[in-house]
Amino acid sequence: MRTCAICGREARGFHYTHQLRPDRYPTFAFCSMRCLDTGGAIARRNKGMIDKTDMEKRAIKEARQFLAEVLTELGLMASFHDCSAAEIDRIIEACIDGFQDAMQRQTLNDDVPF
């Protein structure tokens, strides 16, 4: 039994896949049109994701160390000293999203070198 990605009740055949690309994005199940509308809106705002998986959360947390090393090398660490972990994670996610968007755009434009 699949559960609703929003409320946890039994899913009833309502599904959402961002950009109709199941090869690229997860498919979420919902119990009702109300939860589907809510989940779809969240996924559109978050580039196909509703909640980060545990692996994604760990990867972002582990990336903090790499970001800190580069900031230190560039003499920029002091500027980020008062940032919370959540703020640092937003920076990391923005970099990942920007990179992925650029790669997708280049691929769709046939800009991939052979």
Stockholm file with secondary structure:
# STOCKHOLM 1.0

chainA/1-114         MRTCAICGREARGFHYTHQLRPDRYPTFAFCSMRCLDTGGAIARRNKGMIDKTDMEKRAIKEARQFLAEVLTELGLMASFHDCSAAEIDRIIEACIDGFQDAMQRQTLNDDVPF
#=GR chainA/1-114 SS CCBCTTTCSBCCSEEEEGGGCTTTSCEEEESSHHHHHHHHHHHHHTTTCSSCCHHHHHHHHHHHHHHHHHHHHTTCGGGGTTCCHHHHHHHHHHHHHHHHHHHHHHHHTTCCCC
#=GC SS_cons         CCBCTTTCSBCCSEEEEGGGCTTTSCEEEESSHHHHHHHHHHHHHTTTCSSCCHHHHHHHHHHHHHHHHHHHHTTCGGGGTTCCHHHHHHHHHHHHHHHHHHHHHHHHTTCCCC
//
